[in-house]
Amino acid sequence: MMKRAGMARKAALGLSCLAALAGCAAGEGKPTGLASTPVADPYPSTYRAYPGAPTALVGATVYDGAGNRIDNGTVLFAQGRVVGVGGADLAIPAGYAQIDGAGKFVTPGVIDAHSHLGVYASPGVDANSDGNEATDPSTPEVWAEHSVWPQDPGFSRALANGGVTSLQILPGSANLMGGRAVSLKNVPSRTVQGMKFPGAPYSMKMACGENPKRVYGSQGQVPSTRMGNFAVNRQTWIEAQEYAAGDHEERDLGMETLEGVLSGDIQIQNHCYRADEMALVLDMAREFGYKVAAFHHATEAYKVADLLRENDVCAAIWADWYGFKMEAYDAIPENAALVANSGACVVIHSDDPNGIQRLNQAAAKAQAAGERMGIAIPDAEVVRWFTLNPATAMGIDDRTGSLAQGKMADVVLWNGDPLSVYSRPEKVWVDGALLYDANDPKRRPVSDFELGQPGAGDVK
């Protein structure tokens, strides 16, 4: 039977790298050892929330991220968790610092389900291009977290300008199977382990369409067509089924990831533009029994919105990027509104270090496009597109994405309506810790890579 070229070599290389990394880690603690299951993490999160103080936001308009609006609302949080959300009559316990939000707005922290910060870090030079292992059409063995550079200035800019508190870092889209994604909390850290969202499930990035066939077809190898894309994917899933049914005597890092997908422990984030290809991917997911959490970019999602709804798949999309390649030609600015109107899950994503700073504005543009065609979507529901829905696509909606009792206190106080181009974050809390304050120069995080550089603000 045909086997994917280079798998055995890569598996051996992966084992040697793991051994080396375990040895390097010995200086800071005992090595965690090799994973015993496909989804066990030999590099677990060491994330610890920054210290915060019991806080009451009072008098603001509150969008809870779950589709609700509270005028003259109150949001309470302490010890890293939301304690209560309600109206002006919500009792404030003793010892809470009160912040007057009159005339302002409160939302959950913004979440980007599609980012390449850290793996395509700023400045955008070849030396910082670590998002695509474009050496084989299928590289499920690579993990994005092993390329993340925590000093990327994009992280602090996303926090300060966009209110982004969590984000999913994906490999690029050159490959059919690009490797594991990682979910991060947007906090300053020396290490990626110190940013890893605690307990977040893994996802695997896949890509269909133009990118894989262009990258590998130009090298005179499979795939060079869309049918080649699907043939390579199906053959690889067949091999993964055989591996999962085997004795696991010899480890294979790529197959471990694919086994995790087949077992339901790792979900799929699929780069896909065209409606027909999304339908084909859903057919293949049924054939092999795995779950597609979201189609990313999904410029033609409006054509298959009913299929997305029926299969519980999110469409992670831009507001209005289109026409930059053939598979993006039938994009329309009403995409998000049509998908939402069908009852399917809409996520506004960035895929861009500047766009991640303006996800709220992108959502407002998509809302306005819907209104022009007669689809009126309430502001409170639009806020869900960049808070709770991306959390759902990432599998972390039970912990963040909405302002609900017991959830992480990831909170943004906006100086105006978050769906206005004139508004921006005034304060941002991550797990109840105030990490950004527009009115306090000491609460404006800047990457140490750009300290003292032109454009670094009022750093002296």
C-alpha positions as CSV (number, residue, x, y, z in Angstrom):
1,M,0.0,0.0,0.0
2,M,1.2,3.5,-0.8
3,K,2.6,5.3,2.3
4,R,3.2,9.0,2.6
5,A,6.8,9.8,1.6
6,G,9.1,10.7,4.4
7,M,6.9,9.6,7.3
8,A,9.3,7.1,8.8
9,R,12.2,9.6,8.5
10,K,10.2,12.4,10.1
11,A,9.0,10.1,12.9
12,A,12.6,9.3,13.7
13,L,13.6,12.9,13.5
14,G,10.7,13.8,15.8
15,L,11.8,11.3,18.4
16,S,15.4,12.6,18.4
17,C,14.1,16.2,18.8
18,L,11.9,15.2,21.7
19,A,14.7,13.5,23.4
20,A,16.9,16.6,23.0
21,L,14.2,18.9,24.2
22,A,13.6,16.8,27.3
23,G,17.3,17.0,28.1
24,C,17.3,20.8,27.6
25,A,14.4,21.1,30.0
26,A,16.1,19.2,32.7
27,G,17.7,22.4,34.0
28,E,14.4,23.9,35.0
29,G,12.7,20.7,36.3
30,K,12.1,17.1,35.6
31,P,11.4,16.2,32.0
32,T,7.8,15.4,31.5
33,G,8.6,12.3,29.4
34,L,7.0,11.1,26.2
35,A,3.3,11.3,25.6
36,S,1.5,8.1,26.4
37,T,-1.6,9.0,24.4
38,P,-2.1,11.0,21.1
39,V,-3.3,14.1,23.0
40,A,-1.1,14.0,26.1
41,D,1.0,17.2,26.2
42,P,4.7,16.7,27.0
43,Y,4.9,20.5,27.1
44,P,2.0,21.5,29.4
45,S,0.9,25.0,30.2
46,T,2.7,26.7,33.0
47,Y,0.3,29.7,32.7
48,R,-0.4,31.5,36.0
49,A,-2.8,34.4,36.1
50,Y,-1.3,37.8,36.9
51,P,-2.6,39.0,40.3
52,G,-5.8,41.1,40.2
53,A,-8.1,42.9,42.6
54,P,-11.9,42.5,43.3
55,T,-13.5,44.9,40.8
56,A,-17.0,46.2,40.1
57,L,-17.7,47.9,36.8
58,V,-20.8,49.9,37.2
59,G,-23.0,52.1,35.0
60,A,-21.8,50.8,31.6
61,T,-23.7,49.2,28.8
62,V,-22.9,45.5,29.1
63,Y,-22.8,43.1,26.2
64,D,-22.3,39.7,27.8
65,G,-21.1,37.9,24.6
66,A,-24.0,35.5,24.7
67,G,-26.4,37.8,22.9
68,N,-27.6,39.8,25.8
69,R,-27.5,43.6,26.5
70,I,-27.7,45.2,29.9
71,D,-28.1,48.9,30.2
72,N,-26.7,50.6,33.3
73,G,-25.1,47.2,34.1
74,T,-22.8,45.9,36.7
75,V,-20.0,43.3,36.3
76,L,-18.3,41.9,39.3
77,F,-15.1,39.8,39.2
78,A,-12.6,38.6,41.8
79,Q,-9.9,36.0,42.1
80,G,-9.7,35.7,38.3
81,R,-13.4,34.8,37.8
82,V,-16.6,36.6,37.0
83,V,-18.7,36.8,40.2
84,G,-21.8,38.3,38.9
85,V,-23.4,40.2,36.0
86,G,-26.6,42.2,36.3
87,G,-28.3,45.6,36.4
88,A,-27.8,48.6,38.7
89,D,-29.5,46.7,41.5
90,L,-26.8,43.9,41.6
91,A,-25.3,44.1,45.2
92,I,-21.6,44.9,45.3
93,P,-19.7,43.0,48.0
94,A,-17.5,44.9,50.4
95,G,-13.9,45.3,49.3
96,Y,-14.6,45.7,45.6
97,A,-12.9,48.6,43.8
98,Q,-15.6,50.4,41.8
99,I,-15.0,51.7,38.3
100,D,-17.5,54.2,36.9
101,G,-18.5,53.0,33.4
102,A,-21.2,55.6,32.7
103,G,-21.3,56.3,28.9
104,K,-18.9,53.4,28.3
105,F,-19.4,49.7,27.2
106,V,-18.2,46.4,28.6
107,T,-17.7,43.2,26.7
108,P,-15.9,39.9,27.2
109,G,-12.3,39.8,26.1
110,V,-12.0,39.7,22.3
111,I,-10.9,36.3,20.9
112,D,-9.2,35.6,17.6
113,A,-9.7,32.1,16.3
114,H,-7.3,32.5,13.4
115,S,-4.0,34.2,14.2
116,H,-0.3,33.7,13.2
117,L,1.2,36.0,15.8
118,G,4.4,34.5,17.1
119,V,4.9,32.1,14.1
120,Y,4.9,34.9,11.5
121,A,6.2,37.5,13.9
122,S,6.9,41.1,13.4
123,P,9.1,42.4,11.8
124,G,7.9,40.3,8.8
125,V,11.3,39.0,7.6
126,D,12.3,35.6,6.5
127,A,14.0,34.9,9.8
128,N,10.7,35.2,11.6
129,S,8.7,33.1,9.0
130,D,8.1,29.9,11.0
131,G,4.4,29.2,10.3
132,N,4.7,26.6,7.5
133,E,6.7,23.5,7.3
134,A,6.3,23.5,3.6
135,T,8.5,20.4,2.9
136,D,5.7,17.9,2.6
137,P,2.0,18.2,1.7
138,S,1.0,16.7,5.1
139,T,2.9,17.6,8.2
140,P,0.6,16.7,11.1
141,E,3.7,16.0,13.3
142,V,4.6,19.7,13.7
143,W,3.1,21.9,16.5
144,A,2.6,25.7,16.1
145,E,3.6,26.3,19.7
146,H,7.2,25.2,18.9
147,S,7.4,28.2,16.6
148,V,5.7,30.9,18.7
149,W,8.0,33.8,19.7
150,P,6.4,35.3,22.8
151,Q,8.2,38.7,22.2
152,D,6.3,39.3,19.0
153,P,5.1,42.9,19.3
154,G,1.8,41.9,17.8
155,F,0.7,40.4,21.1
156,S,0.8,43.6,23.0
157,R,-0.7,45.6,20.1
158,A,-3.6,43.2,19.9
159,L,-4.2,43.6,23.6
160,A,-4.0,47.4,23.7
161,N,-5.7,48.2,20.4
162,G,-8.1,45.3,20.0
163,G,-8.9,44.1,23.5
164,V,-7.7,40.6,22.5
165,T,-7.4,38.4,25.6
166,S,-7.2,34.9,23.9
167,L,-6.2,33.7,20.5
168,Q,-5.6,30.6,18.5
169,I,-2.2,30.3,16.7
170,L,-2.4,28.2,13.6
171,P,0.2,26.9,11.2
172,G,0.0,28.4,7.7
173,S,-2.0,27.0,4.8
174,A,0.7,25.7,2.4
175,N,0.0,22.1,3.5
176,L,-3.0,19.9,3.4
177,M,-2.4,19.0,7.0
178,G,-0.3,21.8,8.6
179,G,0.0,20.6,12.2
180,R,-1.3,21.3,15.6
181,A,-2.6,24.7,16.6
182,V,-2.3,26.2,20.1
183,S,-4.6,28.4,22.1
184,L,-3.0,31.2,24.1
185,K,-3.9,33.8,26.7
186,N,-2.6,37.2,25.6
187,V,-0.2,37.8,28.5
188,P,3.4,38.8,28.7
189,S,5.6,35.7,29.1
190,R,9.1,34.6,28.5
191,T,7.9,31.2,27.2
192,V,5.0,29.9,25.1
193,Q,4.2,27.5,28.0
194,G,3.5,30.6,30.1
195,M,1.0,31.8,27.5
196,K,-0.8,28.5,26.8
197,F,-4.4,28.5,27.6
198,P,-4.8,26.1,30.5
199,G,-6.7,23.0,29.5
200,A,-7.5,24.1,26.0
201,P,-8.0,21.2,23.6
202,Y,-5.7,20.9,20.6
203,S,-6.8,21.5,17.0
204,M,-5.2,20.5,13.8
205,K,-4.9,22.9,10.9
206,M,-6.0,21.6,7.4
207,A,-6.1,23.4,4.1
208,C,-7.9,22.7,0.9
209,G,-8.1,24.6,-2.4
210,E,-5.5,26.6,-4.2
211,N,-2.6,26.8,-1.7
212,P,-1.6,23.1,-1.4
213,K,-1.9,22.4,-5.1
214,R,0.0,25.5,-6.0
215,V,2.8,25.0,-3.5
216,Y,3.4,21.3,-4.3
217,G,2.2,21.2,-7.9
218,S,4.8,23.9,-8.7
219,Q,7.4,21.4,-7.5
220,G,6.1,18.7,-9.9
221,Q,4.6,16.5,-7.2
222,V,1.3,15.5,-5.8
223,P,-1.0,17.3,-5.2
224,S,-1.2,19.5,-8.2
225,T,-5.0,19.5,-8.5
226,R,-8.0,19.7,-6.2
227,M,-8.6,16.0,-6.8
228,G,-5.0,15.4,-5.8
229,N,-5.7,17.3,-2.6
230,F,-8.5,15.0,-1.6
231,A,-6.7,11.8,-2.7
232,V,-3.7,12.6,-0.5
233,N,-6.0,13.5,2.4
234,R,-8.1,10.3,2.1
235,Q,-5.0,8.1,1.8
236,T,-3.5,9.7,4.9
237,W,-6.7,9.2,6.9
238,I,-6.7,5.5,5.8
239,E,-3.1,5.2,7.1
240,A,-4.2,7.0,10.3
241,Q,-7.0,4.4,10.9
242,E,-4.5,1.6,10.4
243,Y,-2.1,3.2,12.9
244,A,-4.9,3.7,15.5
245,A,-5.8,0.1,15.2
246,G,-2.2,-1.1,15.5
247,D,0.0,-1.9,18.5
248,H,1.8,1.4,18.6
249,E,5.1,-0.4,19.1
250,E,6.7,2.3,16.9
251,R,5.7,5.9,17.6
252,D,4.8,8.2,14.7
253,L,4.4,11.8,15.7
254,G,2.2,12.7,12.8
255,M,0.0,9.7,13.2
256,E,-0.4,10.4,16.9
257,T,-2.0,13.7,16.0
258,L,-4.3,12.1,13.4
259,E,-5.3,9.4,15.9
260,G,-6.2,12.2,18.3
261,V,-8.4,13.7,15.6
262,L,-10.1,10.3,14.8
263,S,-10.7,9.7,18.6
264,G,-12.5,13.1,18.9
265,D,-9.9,14.6,21.2
266,I,-8.4,17.0,18.5
267,Q,-10.7,19.0,16.3
268,I,-10.1,20.3,12.8
269,Q,-9.7,24.0,11.8
270,N,-10.0,23.9,8.0
271,H,-8.8,26.7,5.7
272,C,-11.3,26.5,2.9
273,Y,-12.8,29.2,0.6
274,R,-15.2,27.5,-1.9
275,A,-18.7,26.2,-1.0
276,D,-18.2,23.0,-3.0
277,E,-15.0,22.1,-1.3
278,M,-16.5,22.8,2.2
279,A,-19.2,20.3,1.3
280,L,-16.6,17.7,0.1
281,V,-14.7,18.2,3.4
282,L,-17.8,17.5,5.4
283,D,-18.3,14.3,3.3
284,M,-14.8,13.2,4.1
285,A,-15.2,14.1,7.8
286,R,-18.3,11.8,7.9
287,E,-16.3,9.1,6.0
288,F,-13.6,9.0,8.7
289,G,-15.5,10.1,11.7
290,Y,-13.8,13.4,12.7
291,K,-15.1,16.8,13.6
292,V,-14.6,20.0,11.7
293,A,-14.9,22.8,14.2
294,A,-14.6,25.7,11.8
295,F,-14.0,26.5,8.1
296,H,-11.6,29.4,8.0
297,H,-11.8,32.3,5.5
298,A,-14.9,30.5,4.1
299,T,-15.7,33.3,1.6
300,E,-18.5,31.2,0.1
301,A,-20.0,30.1,3.4
302,Y,-23.2,31.9,2.6
303,K,-23.8,29.3,-0.2
304,V,-23.7,26.3,2.3
305,A,-25.0,28.0,5.5
306,D,-27.5,25.3,5.9
307,L,-24.8,22.6,5.8
308,L,-22.8,24.5,8.4
309,R,-25.8,24.7,10.7
310,E,-26.7,21.1,10.3
311,N,-23.1,19.9,10.9
312,D,-22.5,22.4,13.8
313,V,-19.5,24.0,12.0
314,C,-18.5,27.6,12.5
315,A,-17.6,29.9,9.6
316,A,-14.5,32.0,10.6
317,I,-14.5,34.8,8.1
318,W,-13.3,38.3,7.2
319,A,-15.8,41.1,6.9
320,D,-14.8,42.1,3.3
321,W,-11.6,40.7,2.0
322,Y,-12.2,39.3,-1.5
323,G,-10.8,39.0,-5.0
324,F,-7.2,38.4,-4.2
325,K,-7.2,35.0,-5.8
326,M,-9.7,32.9,-7.9
327,E,-11.2,31.1,-5.0
328,A,-12.0,34.4,-3.3
329,Y,-13.7,35.9,-6.2
330,D,-17.3,35.0,-5.2
331,A,-16.9,36.5,-1.7
332,I,-19.6,39.0,-0.7
333,P,-19.6,41.5,2.3
334,E,-23.0,40.1,3.3
335,N,-21.4,36.7,4.0
336,A,-21.5,36.9,7.8
337,A,-25.1,38.3,7.9
338,L,-26.4,35.5,5.6
339,V,-24.7,32.8,7.6
340,A,-25.9,34.2,10.9
341,N,-29.4,34.6,9.5
342,S,-29.4,30.9,8.7
343,G,-28.7,30.0,12.3
344,A,-25.1,29.0,11.8
345,C,-22.1,30.1,13.9
346,V,-20.3,33.2,12.6
347,V,-16.7,34.0,13.8
348,I,-14.9,37.2,12.7
349,H,-11.2,36.3,12.5
350,S,-8.1,38.2,11.5
351,D,-5.3,36.1,9.8
352,D,-3.4,39.4,10.0
353,P,-1.3,41.3,12.7
354,N,-3.2,44.5,11.9
355,G,-6.7,43.0,11.5
356,I,-6.4,41.4,14.9
357,Q,-6.4,44.9,16.4
358,R,-9.8,45.7,14.8
359,L,-12.0,42.6,15.0
360,N,-14.7,44.7,16.6
361,Q,-14.7,47.1,13.6
362,A,-14.7,44.2,11.1
363,A,-17.8,42.8,12.8
364,A,-19.5,46.1,12.6
365,K,-18.8,46.3,8.9
366,A,-20.2,42.8,8.4
367,Q,-23.3,43.8,10.4
368,A,-23.8,47.0,8.2
369,A,-23.5,44.9,5.0
370,G,-26.3,42.8,6.3
371,E,-28.5,45.7,7.2
372,R,-28.1,47.1,3.7
373,M,-29.7,43.9,2.3
374,G,-32.5,43.9,5.0
375,I,-30.9,41.5,7.6
376,A,-30.9,43.3,10.9
377,I,-28.7,41.6,13.5
378,P,-28.7,43.1,17.0
379,D,-25.5,44.6,18.3
380,A,-25.5,42.2,21.2
381,E,-25.5,39.3,18.8
382,V,-22.7,40.8,16.7
383,V,-20.5,41.1,19.7
384,R,-20.8,37.3,20.0
385,W,-19.0,37.0,16.6
386,F,-15.7,38.1,18.2
387,T,-16.2,36.7,21.8
388,L,-18.2,33.6,22.5
389,N,-18.3,32.2,18.9
390,P,-14.6,32.0,18.5
391,A,-14.3,30.5,21.9
392,T,-16.8,27.8,20.8
393,A,-14.7,27.1,17.6
394,M,-11.6,26.7,19.8
395,G,-13.3,24.5,22.4
396,I,-12.9,26.9,25.3
397,D,-16.4,28.4,25.5
398,D,-17.0,26.7,28.9
399,R,-14.2,28.9,30.3
400,T,-14.2,32.2,28.4
401,G,-16.0,34.1,25.7
402,S,-18.9,35.4,27.7
403,L,-19.5,37.3,31.0
404,A,-21.0,34.6,33.1
405,Q,-20.6,33.6,36.7
406,G,-17.5,31.3,37.2
407,K,-15.9,32.1,33.8
408,M,-12.5,33.6,33.4
409,A,-12.6,37.4,34.1
410,D,-11.5,38.3,30.6
411,V,-13.1,41.8,30.3
412,V,-12.8,44.9,28.1
413,L,-14.0,48.4,29.1
414,W,-14.5,50.3,25.9
415,N,-14.5,54.1,25.9
416,G,-17.5,54.0,23.5
417,D,-19.7,51.6,21.5
418,P,-17.4,48.7,20.5
419,L,-19.1,48.6,17.1
420,S,-18.0,52.2,16.4
421,V,-14.8,53.0,14.5
422,Y,-14.2,55.8,17.0
423,S,-14.1,53.5,20.0
424,R,-11.1,51.6,21.5
425,P,-10.3,49.7,24.7
426,E,-9.8,51.8,27.7
427,K,-9.0,49.0,30.1
428,V,-8.4,45.3,29.5
429,W,-8.4,42.6,32.2
430,V,-7.1,39.0,31.7
431,D,-8.2,36.6,34.4
432,G,-9.2,39.7,36.5
433,A,-5.7,41.3,36.2
434,L,-5.6,44.8,34.7
435,L,-3.1,44.4,31.9
436,Y,-3.9,47.5,29.9
437,D,-5.1,50.9,30.9
438,A,-5.1,53.7,28.4
439,N,-4.9,56.2,31.2
440,D,-1.9,54.7,33.0
441,P,1.4,54.6,31.2
442,K,2.5,51.9,33.6
443,R,-0.3,49.6,32.3
444,R,0.6,49.7,28.6
445,P,2.6,46.5,27.8
446,V,5.2,46.8,25.1
447,S,7.2,43.9,23.7
448,D,10.8,44.1,25.0
449,F,11.9,43.6,21.4
450,E,10.7,47.1,20.5
451,L,11.6,48.9,23.7
452,G,13.1,52.2,22.7
453,Q,12.4,51.7,19.0
454,P,10.6,54.3,16.9
455,G,6.8,53.9,17.4
456,A,7.2,52.3,20.8
457,G,4.9,54.9,22.4
458,D,6.1,56.9,25.4
459,V,8.9,54.5,26.3
460,K,11.9,56.5,27.5
